[in-house]
Amino acid sequence: MQFKEVDKLNIDVKEAVKKRVSTRSFEDKSLSEYDKNRLLEINNGLTNPFDVNVRVQYISKDSGADGVQLGTYGTIKGAKDYLAITVKDEPYAMEAVGYQFENLVLNATQMGLGTVWLAATFSRKNFEKAMEISSDDLFPCISPIGYPSEKKSFIEKLTRVGLGSKNRKAWEKIFFLNDFEHSLSKDDAGAYEQALEMLRLAPSSTNAQPWAVVKEGNKFHFFCDYKNNINEDMRKIKHLDLGIALSHFHQTAMADGLTGKFEIEDIKITTPENMHYVISYICLLYTSPSPRD
């Protein structure tokens, strides 16, 4: 499979990754026309390495979705606007959704907007009434989009505590050298230390962080961690989460002047149970970052 080159984001990626939080309480108003148009313009310029067509639709309670109950089971407060993501069911569709939409999320973060990935806690049937969607479309997720409220709802506070949203797995638990028996040191990560650290900070469903990376020579092999007997919907979510992590890794690497390409490798690494190989990144040349980086 051939993977596509993508542009680096025109933002400070590391700052956006660190600033991004899952927002569930919003000011009770829609986006300004300026912010809406700017966000949609940015979205129109985004792609993904998998050359999959990821479609993002803007849905507003104030226009276009009148009379439609956009249900989020009480997890979201105050949101007027949503972004809904659809994609055809094809290889790497979920990784493409995670990668491309997270790039939009990071741009939204730099604009001062709030977002949160929702894969299960919303009513698909209700949202579909306000969307253009075909019978063969996958509809894996949505995100509210708006201005974060200073006052957090009780549900939001409870969710943050329950999910441990601020916690992330330790470096040595997810990054490995040559095999799954030896942890990768930050020295061995070399110029890719920051790219891996930004990957470590990526959001994921229920904060499960279902990823692992093995560095082998000039290659980073990416794995998705989940039980073999999980249902198909949950499997898709795990691969979507890995796509988010790949966005953080790849965009940070490019911002740091690092060049590489994605490939499928015939790996010889002994893989633990429940660890599924997905893709590899081949390190190429180093180029100095531009002054804005």
Secondary structure as a PSIPRED ss2 file (coil, helix, strand):
# PSIPRED VFORMAT (PSIPRED V4.0)

   1 M C   1.000  0.000  0.000
   2 Q C   1.000  0.000  0.000
   3 F C   1.000  0.000  0.000
   4 K C   1.000  0.000  0.000
   5 E C   1.000  0.000  0.000
   6 V C   1.000  0.000  0.000
   7 D C   1.000  0.000  0.000
   8 K C   1.000  0.000  0.000
   9 L C   1.000  0.000  0.000
  10 N C   1.000  0.000  0.000
  11 I C   1.000  0.000  0.000
  12 D C   1.000  0.000  0.000
  13 V H   0.000  1.000  0.000
  14 K H   0.000  1.000  0.000
  15 E H   0.000  1.000  0.000
  16 A H   0.000  1.000  0.000
  17 V H   0.000  1.000  0.000
  18 K H   0.000  1.000  0.000
  19 K H   0.000  1.000  0.000
  20 R C   1.000  0.000  0.000
  21 V C   1.000  0.000  0.000
  22 S E   0.000  0.000  1.000
  23 T C   1.000  0.000  0.000
  24 R C   1.000  0.000  0.000
  25 S E   0.000  0.000  1.000
  26 F E   0.000  0.000  1.000
  27 E C   1.000  0.000  0.000
  28 D C   1.000  0.000  0.000
  29 K C   1.000  0.000  0.000
  30 S C   1.000  0.000  0.000
  31 L C   1.000  0.000  0.000
  32 S C   1.000  0.000  0.000
  33 E H   0.000  1.000  0.000
  34 Y H   0.000  1.000  0.000
  35 D H   0.000  1.000  0.000
  36 K H   0.000  1.000  0.000
  37 N H   0.000  1.000  0.000
  38 R H   0.000  1.000  0.000
  39 L H   0.000  1.000  0.000
  40 L H   0.000  1.000  0.000
  41 E H   0.000  1.000  0.000
  42 I H   0.000  1.000  0.000
  43 N H   0.000  1.000  0.000
  44 N H   0.000  1.000  0.000
  45 G C   1.000  0.000  0.000
  46 L C   1.000  0.000  0.000
  47 T C   1.000  0.000  0.000
  48 N C   1.000  0.000  0.000
  49 P C   1.000  0.000  0.000
  50 F C   1.000  0.000  0.000
  51 D C   1.000  0.000  0.000
  52 V C   1.000  0.000  0.000
  53 N C   1.000  0.000  0.000
  54 V C   1.000  0.000  0.000
  55 R E   0.000  0.000  1.000
  56 V E   0.000  0.000  1.000
  57 Q E   0.000  0.000  1.000
  58 Y E   0.000  0.000  1.000
  59 I E   0.000  0.000  1.000
  60 S E   0.000  0.000  1.000
  61 K C   1.000  0.000  0.000
  62 D C   1.000  0.000  0.000
  63 S C   1.000  0.000  0.000
  64 G E   0.000  0.000  1.000
  65 A C   1.000  0.000  0.000
  66 D C   1.000  0.000  0.000
  67 G C   1.000  0.000  0.000
  68 V C   1.000  0.000  0.000
  69 Q C   1.000  0.000  0.000
  70 L C   1.000  0.000  0.000
  71 G C   1.000  0.000  0.000
  72 T C   1.000  0.000  0.000
  73 Y C   1.000  0.000  0.000
  74 G C   1.000  0.000  0.000
  75 T C   1.000  0.000  0.000
  76 I C   1.000  0.000  0.000
  77 K E   0.000  0.000  1.000
  78 G C   1.000  0.000  0.000
  79 A C   1.000  0.000  0.000
  80 K C   1.000  0.000  0.000
  81 D E   0.000  0.000  1.000
  82 Y E   0.000  0.000  1.000
  83 L E   0.000  0.000  1.000
  84 A E   0.000  0.000  1.000
  85 I E   0.000  0.000  1.000
  86 T E   0.000  0.000  1.000
  87 V E   0.000  0.000  1.000
  88 K E   0.000  0.000  1.000
  89 D C   1.000  0.000  0.000
  90 E C   1.000  0.000  0.000
  91 P C   1.000  0.000  0.000
  92 Y C   1.000  0.000  0.000
  93 A H   0.000  1.000  0.000
  94 M H   0.000  1.000  0.000
  95 E H   0.000  1.000  0.000
  96 A H   0.000  1.000  0.000
  97 V H   0.000  1.000  0.000
  98 G H   0.000  1.000  0.000
  99 Y H   0.000  1.000  0.000
 100 Q H   0.000  1.000  0.000
 101 F H   0.000  1.000  0.000
 102 E H   0.000  1.000  0.000
 103 N H   0.000  1.000  0.000
 104 L H   0.000  1.000  0.000
 105 V H   0.000  1.000  0.000
 106 L H   0.000  1.000  0.000
 107 N H   0.000  1.000  0.000
 108 A H   0.000  1.000  0.000
 109 T H   0.000  1.000  0.000
 110 Q H   0.000  1.000  0.000
 111 M C   1.000  0.000  0.000
 112 G C   1.000  0.000  0.000
 113 L C   1.000  0.000  0.000
 114 G E   0.000  0.000  1.000
 115 T E   0.000  0.000  1.000
 116 V C   1.000  0.000  0.000
 117 W C   1.000  0.000  0.000
 118 L E   0.000  0.000  1.000
 119 A C   1.000  0.000  0.000
 120 A C   1.000  0.000  0.000
 121 T C   1.000  0.000  0.000
 122 F C   1.000  0.000  0.000
 123 S C   1.000  0.000  0.000
 124 R H   0.000  1.000  0.000
 125 K H   0.000  1.000  0.000
 126 N H   0.000  1.000  0.000
 127 F H   0.000  1.000  0.000
 128 E H   0.000  1.000  0.000
 129 K C   1.000  0.000  0.000
 130 A C   1.000  0.000  0.000
 131 M C   1.000  0.000  0.000
 132 E C   1.000  0.000  0.000
 133 I C   1.000  0.000  0.000
 134 S C   1.000  0.000  0.000
 135 S C   1.000  0.000  0.000
 136 D C   1.000  0.000  0.000
 137 D E   0.000  0.000  1.000
 138 L E   0.000  0.000  1.000
 139 F E   0.000  0.000  1.000
 140 P E   0.000  0.000  1.000
 141 C E   0.000  0.000  1.000
 142 I E   0.000  0.000  1.000
 143 S E   0.000  0.000  1.000
 144 P E   0.000  0.000  1.000
 145 I E   0.000  0.000  1.000
 146 G E   0.000  0.000  1.000
 147 Y C   1.000  0.000  0.000
 148 P E   0.000  0.000  1.000
 149 S C   1.000  0.000  0.000
 150 E C   1.000  0.000  0.000
 151 K C   1.000  0.000  0.000
 152 K C   1.000  0.000  0.000
 153 S C   1.000  0.000  0.000
 154 F H   0.000  1.000  0.000
 155 I H   0.000  1.000  0.000
 156 E H   0.000  1.000  0.000
 157 K H   0.000  1.000  0.000
 158 L H   0.000  1.000  0.000
 159 T H   0.000  1.000  0.000
 160 R H   0.000  1.000  0.000
 161 V H   0.000  1.000  0.000
 162 G H   0.000  1.000  0.000
 163 L H   0.000  1.000  0.000
 164 G C   1.000  0.000  0.000
 165 S C   1.000  0.000  0.000
 166 K C   1.000  0.000  0.000
 167 N C   1.000  0.000  0.000
 168 R C   1.000  0.000  0.000
 169 K C   1.000  0.000  0.000
 170 A C   1.000  0.000  0.000
 171 W H   0.000  1.000  0.000
 172 E H   0.000  1.000  0.000
 173 K H   0.000  1.000  0.000
 174 I H   0.000  1.000  0.000
 175 F E   0.000  0.000  1.000
 176 F E   0.000  0.000  1.000
 177 L E   0.000  0.000  1.000
 178 N C   1.000  0.000  0.000
 179 D C   1.000  0.000  0.000
 180 F C   1.000  0.000  0.000
 181 E C   1.000  0.000  0.000
 182 H C   1.000  0.000  0.000
 183 S E   0.000  0.000  1.000
 184 L C   1.000  0.000  0.000
 185 S C   1.000  0.000  0.000
 186 K H   0.000  1.000  0.000
 187 D H   0.000  1.000  0.000
 188 D H   0.000  1.000  0.000
 189 A H   0.000  1.000  0.000
 190 G H   0.000  1.000  0.000
 191 A H   0.000  1.000  0.000
 192 Y H   0.000  1.000  0.000
 193 E H   0.000  1.000  0.000
 194 Q H   0.000  1.000  0.000
 195 A H   0.000  1.000  0.000
 196 L H   0.000  1.000  0.000
 197 E H   0.000  1.000  0.000
 198 M H   0.000  1.000  0.000
 199 L H   0.000  1.000  0.000
 200 R H   0.000  1.000  0.000
 201 L C   1.000  0.000  0.000
 202 A C   1.000  0.000  0.000
 203 P C   1.000  0.000  0.000
 204 S C   1.000  0.000  0.000
 205 S H   0.000  1.000  0.000
 206 T H   0.000  1.000  0.000
 207 N H   0.000  1.000  0.000
 208 A C   1.000  0.000  0.000
 209 Q C   1.000  0.000  0.000
 210 P C   1.000  0.000  0.000
 211 W E   0.000  0.000  1.000
 212 A E   0.000  0.000  1.000
 213 V E   0.000  0.000  1.000
 214 V E   0.000  0.000  1.000
 215 K E   0.000  0.000  1.000
 216 E E   0.000  0.000  1.000
 217 G C   1.000  0.000  0.000
 218 N C   1.000  0.000  0.000
 219 K E   0.000  0.000  1.000
 220 F E   0.000  0.000  1.000
 221 H E   0.000  0.000  1.000
 222 F E   0.000  0.000  1.000
 223 F E   0.000  0.000  1.000
 224 C E   0.000  0.000  1.000
 225 D E   0.000  0.000  1.000
 226 Y C   1.000  0.000  0.000
 227 K C   1.000  0.000  0.000
 228 N C   1.000  0.000  0.000
 229 N C   1.000  0.000  0.000
 230 I C   1.000  0.000  0.000
 231 N C   1.000  0.000  0.000
 232 E H   0.000  1.000  0.000
 233 D H   0.000  1.000  0.000
 234 M H   0.000  1.000  0.000
 235 R H   0.000  1.000  0.000
 236 K H   0.000  1.000  0.000
 237 I H   0.000  1.000  0.000
 238 K H   0.000  1.000  0.000
 239 H H   0.000  1.000  0.000
 240 L H   0.000  1.000  0.000
 241 D H   0.000  1.000  0.000
 242 L H   0.000  1.000  0.000
 243 G H   0.000  1.000  0.000
 244 I H   0.000  1.000  0.000
 245 A H   0.000  1.000  0.000
 246 L H   0.000  1.000  0.000
 247 S H   0.000  1.000  0.000
 248 H H   0.000  1.000  0.000
 249 F H   0.000  1.000  0.000
 250 H H   0.000  1.000  0.000
 251 Q H   0.000  1.000  0.000
 252 T H   0.000  1.000  0.000
 253 A H   0.000  1.000  0.000
 254 M H   0.000  1.000  0.000
 255 A H   0.000  1.000  0.000
 256 D C   1.000  0.000  0.000
 257 G C   1.000  0.000  0.000
 258 L E   0.000  0.000  1.000
 259 T E   0.000  0.000  1.000
 260 G E   0.000  0.000  1.000
 261 K E   0.000  0.000  1.000
 262 F E   0.000  0.000  1.000
 263 E E   0.000  0.000  1.000
 264 I C   1.000  0.000  0.000
 265 E C   1.000  0.000  0.000
 266 D C   1.000  0.000  0.000
 267 I C   1.000  0.000  0.000
 268 K C   1.000  0.000  0.000
 269 I C   1.000  0.000  0.000
 270 T C   1.000  0.000  0.000
 271 T C   1.000  0.000  0.000
 272 P C   1.000  0.000  0.000
 273 E C   1.000  0.000  0.000
 274 N C   1.000  0.000  0.000
 275 M E   0.000  0.000  1.000
 276 H E   0.000  0.000  1.000
 277 Y E   0.000  0.000  1.000
 278 V E   0.000  0.000  1.000
 279 I E   0.000  0.000  1.000
 280 S E   0.000  0.000  1.000
 281 Y E   0.000  0.000  1.000
 282 I E   0.000  0.000  1.000
 283 C E   0.000  0.000  1.000
 284 L E   0.000  0.000  1.000
 285 L E   0.000  0.000  1.000
 286 Y E   0.000  0.000  1.000
 287 T C   1.000  0.000  0.000
 288 S C   1.000  0.000  0.000
 289 P C   1.000  0.000  0.000
 290 S C   1.000  0.000  0.000
 291 P C   1.000  0.000  0.000
 292 R C   1.000  0.000  0.000
 293 D C   1.000  0.000  0.000
